[in-house]
């Protein structure tokens, strides 16, 4: 199992999404393979002959779906890497945008060519702050396919310089601030220099959803709203970095994975929790009664074992959690190590 997640971690640095199929019941129980488009990215060699046969079956399935094939019950997921928000320009809009980006779970980088605008005192919540000429910054920013670029420098020429560099890279989103006239000028320059129409059309400019924003905070909200809209067009989920790192690096433990949900159970399909020596060390499957029962089962598992359990949340328990009715979670357990 660890080998699969190690490959997943590496592939998420290369691609905007990676699919996973886990056989949770049946003759191939425990087999897991990674895929993308119509290609198997990773699988143990002994299973390769049959994985290619089911790619077409899973390619149109939503993340969190289950299906059955030749007596094997399978759980399908699509993962996306943790998103990176790169804000080019450290002005007034960037201050609230950094805060919003962190609330939304982005790794946030702020770039400016002025020390008074690119410093940790001004942007205490940013993960990375770069002070450099805009012509040099892309030697300092690692490329990620899940990068969301917001171009809000202090001048139109710097905006265009940044956009030209970003268009040479992979990205999930590119937005540029500016009036419609200045945006039109930039597009005219790009078209004259041979940039394709598809490339130009990928630029969100003027940036943000049109909600009548006026103040810097309101503009930051409209930018963040457009980013959310674009991000969620891909039906994929993020796997928490601490969960993924534990799955990749820990020498032993038990994974509890929700593969089916019914009613108002607190967590949906794909939620993960890792237990070591009876303690939860990463992730959650919702807390409360279900999580405690799952923790107890996980604590009893050792070596390479698999198990499936369905936990039913009774109405009185859901009432304590503020829910209207009960629900249930089916959880797949898989342990690794000696």
C-alpha positions, 0 to 999 in steps of 0.5 A: 500500500505504501508504494502506491501512495508514494507514487501518488505523491510523486504523480501529484507533483506532475499532473493536475489530477490522478485517478485511483481504483481500490479493490476493497472486496473480492478476489483482488482485495487490496489491489490499488492502481493509479490512472490518468486519462486512458493510461495506467500510471502505476500497478503491481505487475501481477495485476497489470493484465486486468487493470487496462480492461477497466479504465474505460469503466472508471473514466466517467465515474465521479470521485467517491463512486463504487462499481463491481467488475468480475466479482471485485468491488472497487472504489474510484477516486480522483485526486488533485494536488494541494493548490498553490496561489501565487500572487504577483504584486504585494499591493492593497488587494493582496493583503486580504487575498492572502488571508482568503487563500489560506482560509481556502487551503491554498499554499500562498506565495506573494511576489513583489520587486519592492522590499517594503511590499514583499516582507514577512511583516506585511504578509505574516500569513503567506507561506512564501514571500519572494522579493525579486524583479518580475523578469526573474521570479519564475526561476524561484517559483517551482512549477506546479500544475495546480498553480493559480496565478493572480497578476496584480502588480503596480503597473500594466507593463509588469502585468504583461511581463508576468502573463507572458512568462506564465503562459509558458508554464502549466497552470490551473488558473491565470487572472490579470487585473486591469481595465478592459482597455488595458486588457485589450491592449495586452491581448493585442500584443500577445496575438501579434507575437504569435500566442494562440487563441486558446492560450489567450482565452485561458487568461481571466481578464479583467480578473474575478467574478463581476459582483460589483466589487469596489474596495480591495477586500471586495475585489479579493473576494471576487478573485477568490470566487472565480478561483473557486469556480475554476478549481471546482470544475474538476471533480477531484478531491484533495488528500490532506498532506499529513495523511499522504505523508503518513501513508508514504513514510510510516513503517506501520499503521492502519488506514480507515477509509470511508467507501460508502455513506448513507443518510447524514453521517458526518463525513463523505466517501474518501475521508481517511484516518490513520491509526498507530498503536491505538492512536489517531495520528492523521486525518478524520472520518468524522469524530464521535461514535463512528470514529471511536469504533473505527479507531478501536477496530484499527488498533486491533489490526496488524501486518497486512490485513484488510477488513470492511465494517459498516457503522450505523449512527442511531437517531439519538446519536445524530441528535447529539451531533445536531443532525436530523436523522441517522446515517451510516458509513461503510469503512475499509480498513487496511494495515501495513507493516510487520 
